[in-house]
């Protein structure tokens, strides 16, 4: 059991330099895709998917390491960490968005305030997916963060429940595989039904499989957490 705990900590709670390289690749691919360099790259938008996979992997690793150490996951502490980590920077960015749109007259002040409120509710991706307001104002870039935060409202609760119920790892992994396949099928069904690209690209229900893939990868090295303490 000590070996399993050490393995969890190695990819969960410690810095993994190799992941910085993957982040760098993801960032460069997105920059090139948006034509911010003299080069072009077809498919560079896949850098966002790589970010999603890394996010699912890292969060699941941290939650798993916490459970190995304390036999529980503090959801309160998890969400407080998310708020403290993202809240201040997000607020500063949204204030900057308001100032930029006000001075450039990109959008009316009332409209931008509405978009800021949507961003604060982490729903920017849905307003773009359903065309509630397709404005490409500065808050539009928060769409990927919105998907992540919606996902984190659900996944830590589900994982905590599965671990508390002592479900075997293979059942958790199997459930993830089923959901990932279901999302792929739903995406194909929406495409066949005539859904436009923005609906598929920005919808949480059509993009969560990347996050779940990261969660799946994080769970694969884990020893079964339902092992009794007497086996240590």
Secondary structure, DSSP 8 states (H G I E B T S, - for coil): -HHHHHHHHHHHTS--HHHHHHHHHHHHHHHHHTT-SS---TTTTHHHHHHHHHHHHHHHHHHHHHHHHHSS--HHHHHHHHHHHHHHHHHHHHHHHHHHHHHHTSS-HHHHHHHHHHHHTT-HHHHHHTTS-----GGGGGHHHHHHHHHHHHHHHHHHHHHHTT--HHHHHHHHHHHHHHHHHHHHHHHHTT--HHHHHH-HHHHHHHHHHHHHHHHHT---TT--GGG-
